[in-house]
Amino acid sequence: VVRVPAGTLVRVVGTELVIPCNVSDYDGPSEQNFDWSFSSSGSSFVELASTWEASFPTQLYQERLQRGEILLRRTANDAVELHIKNVQPSDQGHYKCSTPSTDATVQGNYEDTVQVKVLADALHVGPSARPPPSLTLREGEPFEVRCAASSNSPLHTHLALLWELHRGPSRRAVITLNHEGRFRPGPGYEQRYHSGDVRLDTAGSDAYRLSVAHALSADQGSYRCVVSEWIAEQGYWQEIQEKAVEVATVVIQPTVLRIAVTTNVSVAEGKELDLSCNITTDRVDDIRPELTWYFSRMPDSTLPARHVLARLDRDSLVHSSPHIALSHVDARSYHLLVRDVSKENAGYYFCHVALWTPGYNRSWHKVAEAMSSPASVGVTWLGEWFVYLNALRPLGFRRPPLNWNAGELLAVMDGDWTLRYGERSKQRAQDGEFIFSKERTDTFNFRIQRTTEEDRGNYYCVVSAWTKQRNNSWVKSKDVVSKPVSIFWASEDSMLVVKARQPKPVFAAGNTFEMTCKISSKNIKSPRYSVLIMAEKPVGDFSSPNETKSIISLDQDAIVKLENWTDASRVDGVVLEKVQEDEFRYRMYQTQVSDAGLYRCMVTAWSPVRGNLWREAATSLSNPIEIDFQTSGPIFNASVHSDTPSVTRGDLIKLVCNITVEGALDPDNMAFDVSWFAVHSFGLDKDPVLLSSLDRKGIVTTSRRDWKSDLSLERVSGLEFLLQVHGSEEQDFGNYYCAVTPWVKSPTGSWQKETEILSKPIFITVKMDVLNAFKYPLLIGVGLSTVIGLLSCLIGYCSSHWCCKKEVQETRRERRRLMSMEMD
């Protein structure tokens, strides 16, 4: 099958026309021959060119072929391209590509036709000014170049524009506006385009402007405007022509930057070193210098072992160490000041300066940078020196590498500032209680964050001086011991007092209970308090000890937590809040009768240790506040009885919990939570097991059991609750009792929870049915014995009849008549 491009090809007069033609499904080893024909109307074709017959074209096209205006270029054995240079209006028409066939039968398509339209040149491209200007500017300054492009084509065409930067033989695409109206930055211009530093927009109807907000050194070169014209034919875009014009030449002048520093400086040890860095530049616009001082042992500034001493960024912020200062006298002079110079400050100092200019959208561009020549600094030795140890405050003091009194080592700081701790101080230093630091060359600090009684005593430090030799080795020259400093203080015990009060007594259930706790402390540094509300309630009779339960707490970080508050219906019924720094308030809304008891505040004072850590300083318990309801309500009692205290295995067990009420009370104003418990033993020496419960809303909850018997709980009447054990097992024996929690409706309409009451236990016995227990085992045993006996007899008979049978051969005797004894 012969194929040429589908649709219509459009070209402009003076451009080049290329029509490819190829044969699909061709697997021959030799080259395929092609013939090209032309027709202006599409009906009658004239010979144009051929790949195998030189005399194929007509005389008109023979001359154009000889001049090279028309040529055939083979791209593969089965593909060829027709090239027509400098297309003319007469070249408009239909072009047919065909291949001769030598096959006996024709199979497939041996020719294909494509239509070509030739348009007049209506594209005009030119610079905004002639001759093209030459722009000279500095880095950071803005510039723009313009290009005019328009088309008067009668067809609907689109223009695409590309700005190119030429620097010698190389060229770079700056930004493109394609024929679909989409912008695309060139390689390396993506970030500048997205930040708005490089833009392409229109100025009028036919002008296209390239704007650069801040020029860089890479923007130098010749700028060309490349415009192409596109047309859409049958859903496909075609580029019909392209023109380019040189618009302008941009020259970026480099920024002049020179740095001068003091060459040779000698300073005595312990004095101050002052070095100046002077900047000279030809820039007078808005530039920001960034200055960095380096120190090195060698005069070569390119070595990687340079150490940064101080830095001044472009926002005029200084970054330095405590004993090094960086300042500037004016906009072009900067000074480095090194305090307390020592031998280790001898070496070479370098000043590095970078100039920045502001860019688009708060960005910055570096326009120049330079490194100064080295400034040689020598340090002279003073000779005699002394060590002094002073206590800054009663519990904090200054000291170089030190020894504990009686010769106990606390820590050693080497010449390279490496710390080594003693056995006693290692753990406390890791916990942050001991802090060893070097403030300056001749000043060392030792700080105890939290003192203990063991920290009282005499402190002294030992300083070792080391001298650097010519071979760069170090030798200890002298040890100096300071006078001891005595640290002593009188110990004072911490004191914490908590006083609780009740602003308004609670006399009836349903009211709000409020209790405030006022705290006073002494000898506790910067205390914070954590509060725990505790309730002491009676359990059982008066001889039993009271039960103490934690209700709610608030820690030193003001985080509230519910402790053992188990009333799900009153989760928001208790509130603990901080009124003042030393006062807390506890509230309990809609109090119940079961809330009666003694309430206290347990307060713990905390002192800060380091960071976010706290140390417990003291704990105190407040006086009790009692909740005692002065009401005479009904009295409830509970009892258990059963008509089946002794049952046989598998029978039904029925247990009834009877509730009696002493006092007049409407049945609609009372409800009960009933729970059944069992102790599976002859005594009450084991823990009770919850069997089933029924709350006042009628919801039944049954616990899981490990045996087959089932439980059911129902309310028989207003004061009777029936528990049934179906299919009883031997494990169901034991003591059964019920626990009843009455609920009484108060005159205000709220339900009040009364004290839980327990019934006396009743013992249930589960017997075994001996006859039923042994009936099936006996029948099974007799049946198996009979079967086994019959089977044994059968096996014996078969064995004797077939397996153990033997044939015995007897000697035949002759039959003779017995002779008479008398004859013998």
Phi, psi and omega in degrees: 000127178270132182228138170237169181303138179284157177084204184244133176266133181243130177224162180254148179303132179096349179268180181257138179250127178235123179239113177276151177216134181216161179251122178270158180060034179256124181235023180283154182280335185264174180285141177273140181269144182230143174237135178247135179230157183228143176217128180285332181255341181098000182257303180251128184254144174248152184288134184250306182198158180213149181273348185232347182235112184291328182274011184291315185287160177284173185296323181299316183275344175298317180294318180292328176292321180291326179282353180083009178287330177237132178209157175251133181236116180279129179256343177196175178299329184244023183213144179211153178239137174262119180250126174237109181274150178052067183298138179246163178301333179289347179279000178284133180159209183245136180243128182245130176251128181221159177229132180290147181245136176251009182285151178293323179240141181274122180228117177105193182249120185258006177206158179207149187236144176226143180263141180235129174252138180244122181253157175286153181284107181245011182264128180238124181229134178195162177285165180286338179219146177234135354290167180302131183286163174243119184258128177243123183208175180255165177298137180096344180276152181274157172204162178213150176230148185233152180220136179256130181215133178205161180221135178251028183294141178291339178271164181277099181246159177242149178254141173239139185232138179229129173264125180242146176247120180253126175231093184071225181282344183268153177218147182231141175278121181275302181203150185231139168245106186280179185290347177264006177082022182253139179268142177216117179288152179284171179299129181091351181251006186297311183294320179292327178290316181291331178277352179089006180287327178241124184225155173229120179216175183259150176230095185090199185275333185227015181251137179238127188245129172259119183244132175239117185287322182222111184286144174244168179296332179286351180275000181285138178148190181260131183256127180244145178252116182250117183243132176237148182250133185235151177220147179257119178237116177055043175085000181241139178271136177232136173273117186264335174195166181213137177225148180225150179214142176278128189259309185200163175240126183251129178243123179259117178279133179291151178277132179276126179220122177231142183236136178231131177231165176290134187281299185239126181228139175235130183224144179281148180296135182092348179271188180256142177254123182239116178241140180248148177230113183254134184249137174232125180214156179267004180273132178241359180276196184281095175237152179240123177275145173239118189241136180225131174261129178245153175232138180213152176281342183245152182285355181276119182282348182274355181291145181285351185272029178282146181244129180281121178269310182206156181215136174246112183279178185289349174266013179066026175266133183263132176240111183207175177269169184299326184265010177234131180237145178231125182219165177229131180285314175219192185290347184235009181225128183230143184237138174251126181241120178249119182270154175049063182296139176232181181300328182287351176273358178284133180162213185238136183244137182235143177247119179249130183234135174233132179259132182239143175240142183292140179252192181282143175059047176063024176267165183229146179234134179277123183256339179195153173206152182204156178242135181284166171289157184291142173257113183278128181237126175246142182248125179267148183274134182276335181100245186291140178211161187227162179238130179236138178241120182235145175267118182287318180214165187307327183241020175212136187210159184259141179195140168284191180314128198231165172237143176287155181301155186063023174079016179275122186283130174265308181196157176230130175250115181286176180296335177266020176069021178277129182263135172233127186263155171280171183297321184285325187266353186298311183293319181291329176289321177293330177278356179087006179280327175255127180235120177249130182212161176244109184281312177222184182298326184245016182227125178238143183243143171228124184232136173253115183288319182223108185280155173233174181298331182287347182278354178284136180157197182257135181240141173211164182230154179237124181249132179248129178262135181238141182244136180275129180271174182293332178273019178066015173269162183243137181230133178291126183257332185195148171242132180234129181253132179279165172286147182289152174244126182270126178247117182211143175211155178275129181284136179233131181283143177285145180229134180221123182236132180236127179239123180256145177215158181243109182299324184221120181294155178253119183250339184225151178293144182101344178282170179264130178261129181231135180220131178248145180239116179260131187243139172225136183228163180210140179064033175236122185277124176046061186284150165233151189241143169245138187239137176233124178269126182238145179236133179247115185237146179289148179234122177069221182278181184287342180280344181277147179290152180288154179262130179255127185230136176276135186255300186210150182222159176221117186275183184291344177263015177066033176261122183268140181218131172284128183269267182251033177277106189255001181281100184293333181283349181231049179295321179267017183274351178237137183224133175233122184223159180263115181276310176226182181297332182237024181218133181230150183231133179243131178232143176228114184271150177050065182297149178251163177297328179289350179277359181296140179158193181255131183243135181225161173250123172258116185247134176241127177268135181239140177246141179290140179255295179198143179060237179254020181266148182231150179241134179287120183263316182198157178224139181216152180245134183280172172291152183281148171242124187262139169252113182226110182280125180269067180231149177247084182269183178291159178248128183251142175228154180226140178217157183235135172220159181214138175278351182231066179290340179227119183231165175265150182308127181099346180281170180269133177253127179241128179231132182242129175258113181260133178247128177246146182236127175256114183122156182279123180207131179293130180302332179287346182259016177219149179214164187222144165257119185243130177230138179255135180233156178220140173244106187278071176199166180287330176252192178251039185270355179251165179288140178291150180245128178287125180265303183201156180218152178224118183274179186290347177267001177089014180268125183260135177233125183242135180279155178283146181232157184267358177239181195277342184293148181249158181240149172216141181228130180214159178264113183282315178217187182297332184236013181232134180230125188255128173248128180238137176248111183266136179062056187299146177243171179297332182288350183277002180287161175136192182264129180244138175209162180243147176245126186240130174245107180283147173237127183240133179277121183281166178299335179282352179098355180267149180272130181252131180272121180272175180290140181290139178240146181243139176275164173286146183284155175236137185267130180247130180249136177243113182267163178259135175276103187296314183299312180292332182288323184258355184296306183291321176298322179294315180298319180294321180295316180295317180298317180293321179297317180297315181297317181294322179295313179297321179294323178294317179297319180296318180295320179294319180296315181295322181294319182286330185278322184251325188269331189249014181279131179232146177262129181248121180268125180255143178283127183281135178255147179283140178275115177234149176284139179292133179275150180290136179300332183290332181284328179288000000 
